């Protein structure tokens, strides 16, 4: 009976440490590749598929980004640099044909954009990022003394979040694409990891380009330097909000796991 209680306590602590079972997680990448290599050619460990194309404008960095309370993936980061030869790189995941798909990532601007440009997109049929034609494109642009971020599907331009974002500051972004003949794209800035999806997004747009199937994520480094430069890290795609906003294990859960483990070892002895 005592052994059963200890085992139950251990299992409970583990459950606290693992708030999401990732049942519907589609794709992750912490860019744990060789620093200085191009993104293209590196093989994602989750799907054993290489990122396509790419050149030094999409390069692996030597460190990683972090965000308070957010469970990172480890590894390095992706250095996105505009102003040289344009390049595109993408990777694939299981096709989604209904409902919503969520895309989270960490981003830090190292050079401010001076005009509106798309940097990453979701598409069907291994289609590279193309801006207005994408199922969902994430845009960046100038905003006073800082920069801004938004989402787009067709229409005349992206829908932007109004906050003036700062250089050398890491932000958590969650973009949502609700599939359909008139899809909805939404953006959430700095949501609290582990909490429910906010009722109102920071930016949203009803699109004009049908999006009934999505199976790839891609990055586009622009040839014009107006897109700026960014560090990007810890990308996750899933079909639920919880999949892509996993919090760090709480101190209480860690303590509980430690106590349960010691108690179990002691009883075994």
Rosetta blueprint (number, residue, H / E / L):
1 X L
2 X H
3 X H
4 X H
5 X H
6 X H
7 X H
8 X H
9 X H
10 X H
11 X H
12 X H
13 X H
14 X H
15 X H
16 X H
17 X H
18 X L
19 X L
20 X L
21 X L
22 X L
23 X L
24 X L
25 X E
26 X E
27 X E
28 X E
29 X E
30 X L
31 X L
32 X L
33 X L
34 X L
35 X L
36 X L
37 X L
38 X E
39 X L
40 X L
41 X L
42 X L
43 X E
44 X E
45 X L
46 X L
47 X L
48 X L
49 X E
50 X E
51 X L
52 X L
53 X L
54 X L
55 X L
56 X L
57 X L
58 X E
59 X E
60 X E
61 X L
62 X L
63 X L
64 X L
65 X L
66 X L
67 X L
68 X L
69 X L
70 X E
71 X L
72 X L
73 X L
74 X L
75 X L
76 X L
77 X L
78 X E
79 X E
80 X E
81 X E
82 X L
83 X L
84 X L
85 X L
86 X L
87 X E
88 X E
89 X E
90 X E
91 X E
92 X E
93 X E
94 X E
95 X E
96 X E
97 X L
98 X L
99 X L
100 X E
101 X E
102 X E
103 X E
104 X E
105 X E
106 X E
107 X E
108 X E
109 X E
110 X E
111 X E
112 X L
113 X L
114 X L
115 X L
116 X L
117 X E
118 X E
119 X E
120 X E
121 X E
122 X E
123 X E
124 X L
125 X L
126 X L
127 X L
128 X L
129 X L
130 X L
131 X H
132 X H
133 X H
134 X L
135 X L
136 X E
137 X E
138 X E
139 X E
140 X E
141 X E
142 X E
143 X E
144 X L
145 X L
146 X E
147 X E
148 X E
149 X E
150 X E
151 X E
152 X E
153 X L
154 X L
155 X L
156 X L
157 X L
158 X L
159 X E
160 X E
161 X L
162 X L
163 X L
164 X L
165 X E
166 X L
167 X L
168 X L
169 X L
170 X E
171 X E
172 X E
173 X E
174 X E
175 X E
176 X E
177 X E
178 X E
179 X L
180 X E
181 X L
182 X L
183 X L
184 X E
185 X E
186 X E
187 X E
188 X E
189 X E
190 X L
191 X L
192 X L
193 X L
194 X L
195 X L
196 X L
197 X L
198 X L
199 X L
200 X L
201 X L
202 X L
203 X E
204 X E
205 X E
206 X E
207 X L
208 X L
209 X L
210 X L
211 X E
212 X L
213 X L
214 X E
215 X E
216 X E
217 X E
218 X E
219 X E
220 X E
221 X E
222 X L
223 X L
224 X L
225 X H
226 X H
227 X H
228 X L
229 X E
230 X E
231 X E
232 X E
233 X E
234 X E
235 X E
236 X E
237 X E
238 X E
239 X L
240 X L
241 X H
242 X H
243 X H
244 X H
245 X L
246 X L
247 X E
248 X L
249 X L
250 X L
251 X H
252 X H
253 X H
254 X H
255 X H
256 X H
257 X H
258 X H
259 X H
260 X H
261 X H
262 X H
263 X H
264 X H
265 X H
266 X H
267 X H
268 X H
269 X L
